[in-house]
Amino acid sequence: MKTTHIISSKTLDLHTLNDIIFQQKKIELSAEAIDKISKCRAYLNTKMQEQDDPIYGINTGFGSLCNVKISKDKLTQLQENLVMSHACGIGDQVPKEVVKLMLLLKIQSLSYGHSGVQIETVERLVYFYNNDILPVVYTQGSLGASGDLAPLAHLSLPLIGKGEVYFEDDICDTELVLKKFDLKPIVLQSKEGLALLNGTQFMSAYGIHILLKSYKLSYMADLISSISLDAFDGRIEPFNELVHLVRPHNGQLKTAERIREFLEGSELIHQEKAHVQDPYSFRCIPQVHGATKDTLAFVEKTFKTEINSVTDNPNVFIDEDKIISGGNFHGQPLALALDYLKIAMAELGNISERRIYQLVSGLRGLPTFLVDNPGLNSGFMIPQYTAASIVSANKQLASPASVDSIVSSNGQEDHVSMGANAATQAYTLVNNVERILAIELLNASQALHFRSPKSSSPLINSLLNSYRKHVPFAKEDGIFHKNIKLSVHFIEDFCIENELLFD
């Protein structure tokens, strides 16, 4: 197994990123990437010597100050001032795993040789990545156009010896960590600050992190809903392939197939039923879960394009002898995709809560609130409240951020994507979905106990045997907070142990 990932023009995809993250691979620049970066910087140096005309961001001010020309002896100060002045992030600290992805994706974008940075700058970012020297970045401050300016400024501060970094489980002044490794701050050259700050790596890193988790939760939603279906004495007919071949959405077909596989060999699913139909939250699992799968496929396509792109500004084209100021930093594609992901994942939680409600309602021979002696025991009454509360919060988080915009930079940046807000909302929302599914697993496993001696499928029985080692059957009232937390941890560990990734 390779322990190093080589940064090159080869397309990055979710499989590759999953391997890099979970195998904790180091990264290294390919000879191809080094050559492209070096040639682009040499071209830019030559260009700066040959002409005095203003080139945006290279020898001019920024944003609405784009017409202010800067003298050659001030270009390093210009770039360092840019990084420092834009480090205006506030709010919560970005999770370390997301910051590490930001570093990786920024390195990838700079490696294509259209950004004009020094090779020393990119190699320092690689060094930070490989040694887990992770800049402290904040969640608030990006408008998602002109790139993720504030978050990327905080990501870049350690390059010039400023700001703070996570190192060995502490937050340290960058200056101290650089001394520990006998490193000197990078002296930024023309355009470098802008190349570092323009880009969509905050939105992209959140998006990739969320996508990886969303795919796993999509699988878990199918698996847990299968337990609920058997516990509720549901019918298997709505999952017959014939039903879905006449409406052949990919996600719908996949979900129905997966439910059939999960329930293969179940006594309960094939026993004679007293009811003709199940509620939608059971009968329409393929249609609802499947639509989320199709949404994730669209979001994945969008992010795959983004993380293999150049998103800073201006762009340098050596062969064409052009330096062009454009707008590849604008996060609109990501903002729309993240909003779509929020809605799709919120629906997984929404329908899960409805199954939870049905299971505790005293229907189909199940005891009210899934406990003996209801009245004396409240049983699983309040976990459903908790799930309902989280679902309601997710409905608020799912409101689209991308329909908003606000004028900035004195009117020069007059339309922004708000994709960074969509990203942080999606992060919270997807973690909320995991909690809802954990509550469904808690309820469904409890409900299935009351179907004994009839049994579910071998696969589900095996899963629940493992689950019961962590979360006991509730004979009477207890503090369910602990069991919900244990259920969340079980889902997380199950996904890791089974290397779950894609639908």
Salt bridges, closest charged atoms under 4 A:
GLU32 OE2 - LYS36 NZ 3.28
ASP35 OD2 - LYS39 NZ 3.24
ASP52 OD1 - LYS72 NZ 3.53
ASP132 OD1 - LYS100 NZ 2.55
ASP169 OD1 - LYS96 NZ 3.99
GLU175 OE2 - LYS179 NZ 4.00
ASP222 OD2 - ARG258 NH1 2.92
ASP222 OD1 - HIS289 ND1 2.76
ASP222 OD2 - LYS293 NZ 2.68
ASP233 OD1 - LYS273 NZ 2.68
GLU237 OE2 - ARG235 NH2 3.18
ASP278 OD1 - HIS275 NE2 3.56
ASP278 OD1 - ARG364 NH1 2.63
ASP312 OD2 - LYS191 NZ 2.80
ASP321 OD1 - LYS47 NZ 2.94
ASP339 OD1 - LYS342 NZ 3.14
GLU353 OE1 - ARG354 NE 2.79
GLU434 OE1 - LYS213 NZ 2.96
GLU440 OE2 - ARG355 NE 2.70
GLU492 OE1 - HIS489 ND1 3.40
ASP503 OD1 - ARG258 NH1 3.07
